[in-house]
């Protein structure tokens, strides 16, 4: 059982990581969509006109005047546009939570988050820097796929038409081959760097957010610089995750579950993303940079890695390679399945007749080798 746990540890961690990120993004989009459909429980007014007024305010709103004019020119009111957006976000959330065609839906989520910054009437890319950081997390999810606990994995296991065609159309077969895991971690780290730096440099008025309202701007800026350099990246991300959890819990307690969730939905999602990086990171572009291993090196170290006999730095080097090498990643998964199959068969009793024949065969060969040593060469 020890070998089985060792063989599955990296795969299990990545499955947990993908589940955590798509759940965090799914719940965030669920809250964002529901508030546009039923704004009252989220503290956004008892009627839709009040909601529209808040979203279309030319300074503090989230819809630039040109976007409202675009909808009007096409015969769609701002209220209807927000309602449709809410429905689409809820549907996107359900797809992410279930893990349906995750690579494609994650790309849609990333594009929607970027679109929100474009539509903002005031400094969207800076004001909604957290959305851009979450867009990076969605892009990483598009690289990685949904993981084990998903409809996607079920589709891949079916492997038959029309499921095979649907899997290829949804990008599932590409992510199943592995790769891009290290690049996804890098995108997550750089996204966090951007939101820390933006929150530090722009903190007044509409640029205020729960991040730059809770710690000094200088601290945020230093954290951004250190994280950008990749120094102690895992520890930095772990600290950021803990800090964001404290912010989120405080808001949920003071504002209530629904209004609080609407207020800090981005911080909750970012906390999960940072914790995920801590669990499966860092990426390879950190300081000090880990020693790069070749596939041959990993194959020689794999047995010791599975048994837990490698030193920490060498273990991390193996994990770096596994995280971004499709062939070795597949080999590790096959190795784990072989161990599991062997464990399932260990209690199967060999028939006495088969056992006697095998014993006679092995004994006969041993005797022949003793008589003729050249046979052993």
Secondary structure, 3 states (H helix, E strand, C coil): CHHHHHHHHHHHHHHHHHHHHHHHHHHHHHHHHHHHHCCHHHCCCCCHHHHHHHHCCCCCCCCCHHHHHHHHHCCCCHHHHHHHHHHHHHHHHHHHHHCCCHHHHHHHHHHHHHHHHHHCCCCHHHHCHHHHHHHHHHHHHHHHCCCCCCHHHHHHHHCCCCHHHHHHHCCHHHHHCCCCHHHHHHHHHHHHHHHHHHHHHCCCHHHCCCCCCCCCHHHHHHHHHHHHHCECHHHHHHHHHHHHHHHHHHHHHHHCHHHHHHHHHHHHHHHHHHHHHHHHCCCCCCECCCCCCCHHHHHHHHHHHHCCCCCHHHHHHHHHHHHHCHHHHHHHHHHHHHHHHHHHHCCCCCCHHHHHHHHHHHHHHHHHHHHCHHHHC
